[in-house]
Amino acid sequence: MMVYTSAGELLAEESYHDMHARYGSPWYLAHRIDLHNELKTLAFGEQYPGRTAELNLASKVVHIDADNGVIRLEDGQEHKADLIVGADGIHSITRALVFGGSKAHHTGTSCYRFVMNAEDIQGDPACSPARSDGRCRIFLSDTKRVVIYPCRNGDILNFVCMYKDASEDIIDGWNSASSTEELLRTFSDFGPIVTNCLKKATNVKRWRLLQQDPVDRWIQGRCCLIGDAAHPMLPHQGQGGGQAIEDGVSLGPLLPLGTTPSQVPAALELYQQVRYDRASKIEWLSRTQQAGNTRLTSRQIHDFIYGHDVGEYAKHSRSSKLLL
């Protein structure tokens, strides 16, 4: 990873080539849609063992009976299950209906995001050193940052451009459209190395970074929260998707094949123990890094985030507990 001033002067360089030796796996930079598509293939692909998932669209949930495992839809249909998993994001209906808590609020930072083909800047000397060589690059000022990282084997570059913004005129969501002109106005104080890249941007999206006051519990009866519904992350540790996946991975060993319906509430108590403290600490890190308050080194943070095997931890927690 390379860190520069907004003018393009190198501030720091950090190697991630030893991630496999340190933590057992390389450090991957993935395009969100590629990750989504792979997860969808795992869930719906008939080539994998187990029951294939079913997807029902336009099914708005209006009531949840967490103790009995029943949800009611807007059209009056009811569905009953042994387990209800609320994976519905920072504006979670599951969280609101079962756990309460505050609504999401604006942090005072907003973000432009777009992708471009790496070849669009690879041959342009005006964009050096932003040209991709497989490393993440960050350009910083006191109140703004531009993060550029390669995805899809280096074929595309993902741009994340954060800045202070007190306005309330942005529609919450991933598809609030902006423009290249607005992007360039916001980052006009950055050097030509950055702005020459930003001029090439197309299909620019903008959204507000939101956070939410924590709730004490993510489980109730047969219902649990995972991902941003439980612990909404700011992007400063890059752990929003990672921690949601850890939540899901932990549920496998905690609810192995053969778990009876009567054992589900006790298994979810283990889920609370396995996930709450860890994910809450990482959520805190994502907030404090934005504020510049953490005194931890990057190595200490990486050891905590990447040095944890959630599957083994959940398996050990399940095997050491007798569920009646």
Buried (B, 14 or more C-beta within 10 A) or exposed (E): BBBBEBEBEEEEEEEBEEBEEBBEEEBEBBBBEEBEEEEEEEEEEEEEEEEEEEEEEEEEBEEBBBEEBBBBBEEEEEEEBEBBBBBBBBBBBBBBBBBEEEEBEBBEBBBBBBBBEBEBBBEBEEBEEBBBEEBBBBBBBEEBBBBBBBBBEEEBBBBBBBBEBEEEEBEEEEEBEBBBEEBBEBBEEBBEBBBBBBBBBEEBBBBBBBBBEBBEBBBBBBBBBBBBBBBBBBBBBBBBBBBBBBBBBBBBBBBEEEBEEEBBBBBBBBBBBBBBEBBBEBBBBBBBBBEEEBEEEEEEBBBBBBEBEBEEBBBEBBEEEEBE
